[in-house]
């Protein structure tokens, strides 16, 4: 029997039991942050390889690694030989001999998969163009803290339904068995779906009786040249108090941040609901701890 590393490369194909283990760890790390003595990363160094800029993802992972007893090594891909054309598989083979795990934030999903294959290290998708699994785990943690189990609830995602966050929400809906309504304009609909997902152009239909109103930026990283086109396309897809009035009385407002006020979310709604939005941001730290702890336990092939 050979020990093999665990990975979190995306939510696609993941089992609810596994994700529940991660969320349970996250909740305990949050509740006992000042007293918990677990140090599953003691003596380990984890590399953070980032091709895209970050605030919440980078800080939450660096703090999480250190609080779990490890060392965080931040590597800007442009400062590595990767930036000069070294194949990913060669970088992966080198780091696989030097560090204990990798957290990668980049463009192509295939790059993370290739890195995991060649490095033989526990590898985390910290965002690709395809998925943002760590974000959605923190989001579900927040929703369940405030509303209870997510199963059977309605989440309304408003805006760019073709983005990585929306795609991860689609996978999550099937795993956790909740209803997801995606509301966005033509040309920005999700390319993946399942029986728990409905797509519509009508933001009011999406918001009606929702337990959660969720949005993300209209212009994702790497798409800045499309800014004017996207702002025009999404003009009617802002979450605001008028839309919130159609949701359930207890409805949460969630934004994965950064927020562009009075674009995808109104300034007033963001400020009125800043507590739950920044609770959501804080939970990135605790969710990352749950992920790292789970990955530090080797599976057996």
Secondary structure, 3 states (H helix, E strand, C coil): CCEECCEECCCCCCCHHHHHHHHHHHHHHHHCCCCCCCCCCCCCEEEEEECCCCCHHHHHHHHHHHHCCCEEEEEEHHHCHHHHCCCHHHHHHHHCCCCCEEEEECCCHHHHHHHHHHHCCEEEECCCCCCCHHHHHHHHHHHHHHHCCCCCCEEEEECCCCCHHHHHHHHHHHHHCCEEEEECCCCCCCCCCCCCEEEECCHHHHHCCCCEEEECCCCCCCCHHHHHHHHHHCCCCCECHHHHCCCCCCCEEEECCCCCECCCECHHHHHHCHHHHHHHHHHHHHHHHHHHHHHCCCEEC
